[in-house]
Amino acid sequence: MVRRLCLILAPLCLGAVCQGCASGPARVTTAAAPPAGYGMTFVADGSGDLRQVSDKLANVAKEERAAMVVERVQWSHGKGAVFPDLYDAEHHQAQGKALAQQIITFRTEHPTSRICLIGYSSGASVALAAAEQVPPGTVDRVILLSPSVAARHDLRPTLRASREGIDTFNSERDAICLSLYALGTGDGVGQAVAGRSGFEPICERAEDHQLYKGLRQHFWQGGEQWAGHNGGHFGCFNGEFLRVQVLPRLLGRQ
């Protein structure tokens, strides 16, 4: 039944069809050295290698003359490989490990540069996997946009990795994340999805409560407040939303 729903909803909800690509080896690329005084933002886009957020954010940063370089994370199975990208948890971990190595190398070579990490939709799984595998305080900030991961995903390792914590943008109008409640995500089935309901803190020790103070959850309050974001799954790559809500946080201004 779940498989049938996936086949029916794929073109409507995710904008592409699965090509059944096999999981390849993790790719490690070398980020270009930013100009002096510039930071680096690594962006893991959503399923299907569509470059939704990275291209728009790069344009916004250029228009605003922001002191930041946008580095697209090449983690996808390939063009149109929506379902392998969404459900291949082992691939998420492997690509996250490769990204973590890239981040650690960049931090070693540029100890004073600002490093941020963005995960959009299923790319949030890769961003989280990367943050979970770097030393504490390695990145400056993590931003998750419509994250297609379970609400009970353990954020404690990522909160340790990020000096300024995590900002996550969620919306109850996100129909994609609502459908994934039944279809499942790479890290869970039959669970609330963070992109719609937000993350549920996991606090087993006193120190966990302190860690989760670094989690800032932003829930959709209407297009006017969110600079044109319509509350849907794809509103996160609206250029004005990225300019008003995301860019200032990447630059440490909010």
Secondary structure, 3 states (H helix, E strand, C coil): CHHHHHHHHHHHHHCCCCCCCCCCCCCCCCCCCCCCCCEEEEEECCCCCCCHHHHHHHHHHHHCCCCEEEEECCCCCCCCCHHHHHHCHHHHHHHHHHHHHHHHHHHHHCCCCCEEEEEECCHHHHHHHHHCCCCCCCECEEEEECCCCECCCCCHHHHHHECCCEEEEECCCCHHHHHHHHHCECCECCCCEHHHHCCCCCCCCHHHHHHHHHEEEEECCCCCCCCCCCCCHHHHHCHHHHHHHHHHHHCCCC
